[in-house]
Amino acid sequence: MRDCPRLFISPTGTPPMAVDGMLDLEPGQAHYLGTVMRQQAGAAVEVFNARDGAWQGVIDHLRRDRCRVRLVEQTRAPASTQGLCLLFAPLKRDATETVIRMGTELGVVRFRPVVTERTNTHRINAARLESIAIEAAEQCERLDVPTIDPLEALPMMLSQWPDDTALFAALERSPQHAMPPAPRIGDSVLIGPEGGFSPREHDMLRARPFVRPLSLGPRVLRADTAAAAALALVGAGLEAVCGTGL
Amino acid sequence: MRDCPRLFISPTGTPPMAVDGMLDLEPGQAHYLGTVMRQQAGAAVEVFNARDGAWQGVIDHLRRDRCRVRLVEQTRAPASTQGLCLLFAPLKRDATETVIRMGTELGVVRFRPVVTERTNTHRINAARLESIAIEAAEQCERLDVPTIDPLEALPMMLSQWPDDTALFAALERSPQHAMPPAPRIGDSVLIGPEGGFSPREHDMLRARPFVRPLSLGPRVLRADTAAAAALALVGAGLEAVCGTGL
């Protein structure tokens, strides 16, 4: 259980955090603290980002959509998550949001939405997805927030793929799902759309030397479940190799 | 992509399926086929349960909430999922539903909701959760539907635990999440409530010889994410040991 609210502070345009420094929150964060969390001046908050680490702060003043926090002390050193990229086809809204939320909790550092032949949705709401990623980062206590790339076409992305990076692709359904072989930081996981990859996409993926087919067991998983399961498996493999958390 | 609707038929009170046998669907299934899927007499459906396997059928007649299906041939032999039990504290409604859905996809055979000290919800809507489990089984192409037990108190459940069965408990947060040691069919996975287990519950769990602490990595996962990740990891371990799908 957390004792105080935890807020991500975008490092862009914010001076480095320092003892007794003052920090102006975003209007939405002020609203959250005052109206949702019913906090007042004097209450403790934690603020964080990958550049400054985590800091304990105290609400100096709070009124409607304005809040200023006085920084007290650094409680965690700066750190970025050493993790994976997740390539996924945009899904129905709820399912895409689940992928972003669970992926952030499971240590994805970069989301790359891809258009596949059976992708139904060709638009993503970047602002909404970013706010979900920030909320998930706040709740799961990571210091950084994953990036969310613009939508790209799968063939174009594959044609530009760096050969020294593996792409673990949830391609197969087999009774025996093998542990993924030795993933490395910066490797990617690919999850298809609700209808699966087309036969042509299957061929295209299998022809690429950097693609490592991954089976998630004998059943047909929905795409959000597949994302969580694949990230858990590849993430655990990453730790076994690097001794570092995905 | 599936070609035809897939419907679970409760074996209770239904005679065994046989070639040219007639099967009356539930009113809700008739409504689903006619109104949602816009099917008509002559259309193909798949019906299944663990006792009869999967059968190809043809809609004989369909009118409002009544539908009769003629069985054509068995397409899969009867089978039950050889899997794990999931013990979980009831969560907010959406999160509980995600646990049931993803757990069913990931091969849970028995859901056991438990009351912990920090469980806020002390009621579960059994009928609603069962319908979610059935829908998930229909979509993920398993033949059986997991059972959902009544709510029990954690201490009572632990006091009656059979010593030869392991309980993999998501207790720890550590940078290094180890692969679970050799799970067996019938073992259980335990996920705590949103606020985590209380210190007393931690001690109680660690004192039991059948409890195997499981770390899901360095971050604080929401309970539904933790359930999916733990089931993926323990399920993959189960396959590595038994060569059978969780």
Interface residues (C-beta under 8 A of the other chain):
Chain A: M1 T98 R101 M102 E105 L106 G107 R118 Q139 C140 E141 R142 P175 Q176 H177 M179 G195 G196 L216 G217 P218 R219 V220 L221 R222 D224 T225 A228 A229 A230 L231 A232 L233 G235 A236 E239 A240 G243 T244 G245 L246
Chain B: M1 T98 R101 M102 E105 L106 G107 R118 Q139 C140 E141 R142 P175 Q176 H177 M179 G195 G196 L216 G217 P218 R219 V220 L221 R222 D224 T225 A228 A229 A230 L231 A232 L233 G235 A236 E239 A240 G243 T244 G245 L246
